[in-house]
Amino acid sequence: MRRAEATFQAALARALNAPLRTTRVWRQFAGKVQSVASRAWVAGAPAGAADLTGYVSPSGVRLEIECKAASGSQSADQRRWAGIMGRAGVIYVCVYDLTDAPIVVSVAAAVARVDQAIAKRRAKPVLQCG
């Protein structure tokens, strides 16, 4: 049975927010969502924004993670957002839920991919004023 993408996102967020990790992430909704309480429409992040957003300590560098089902692919808006984030110096990662793998295996692979992207960013020289 295929796992819901939201299940994978939530498990990945829990893993990235574990004690002693340098990452903190939360769910980011793109487009507009309707409030259950007030029924008002609330603007979220721009179309194509990643599913999870957050930061890496102690640098404070922004982290964006797009989560996909095993058979999923990025939309044109998501590819555009990835480009914008990359040019802005944000760590952007697209991770996939592995087909038929237990969720712990999929999450571990995704965390490893995020950690690789963080290590790559840390290896780049940072321009500073002054």
C-alpha positions, -999 to 999 in steps of 0.1 A, spaced: 0 0 0 13 34 -9 21 58 20 6 93 20 31 120 12 19 139 44 29 108 65 64 109 51 67 147 56 56 145 92 80 117 100 109 136 83 101 167 102 101 148 135 135 133 126 150 167 116 137 183 148 152 156 171 172 167 201 209 174 194 202 180 156 212 213 142 181 215 120 147 229 129 119 226 103 81 231 101 54 225 75 49 253 50 17 256 31 18 271 -4 -10 290 -20 -41 298 -1 -58 277 26 -92 282 42 -93 285 80 -116 260 95 -125 283 124 -132 316 105 -137 302 70 -114 330 58 -88 324 31 -53 328 44 -23 334 20 5 309 25 39 307 9 42 314 -29 32 287 -53 59 260 -56 74 267 -21 89 236 -5 68 214 19 92 219 49 111 251 57 134 260 86 170 267 94 204 252 103 221 262 136 243 279 144 246 296 111 209 304 107 210 294 70 176 287 57 166 251 48 139 242 23 128 206 17 105 194 -10 90 159 -1 79 136 -29 62 102 -31 84 76 -48 67 82 -82 64 119 -78 81 147 -97 85 184 -91 60 208 -108 72 237 -129 65 260 -100 85 238 -76 115 238 -100 112 276 -103 112 279 -65 142 256 -62 161 279 -86 151 310 -67 162 295 -34 195 282 -47 204 316 -61 195 332 -27 219 308 -9 192 287 7 198 250 12 172 234 -10 167 196 -11 142 174 -28 137 141 -11 118 110 -21 99 84 -1 114 51 -11 90 27 -28 79 -2 -5 105 6 21 96 9 58 91 46 67 122 45 90 143 36 60 128 63 38 132 89 65 168 79 72 177 82 35 160 116 34 179 128 65 212 116 50 204 136 18 196 167 39 228 163 59 248 160 26 233 192 14 242 210 47 277 197 45 281 209 10 268 244 19 292 245 49 321 238 27 314 269 5 331 301 15 306 327 28 309 363 17 308 387 47 306 425 49 334 444 65 
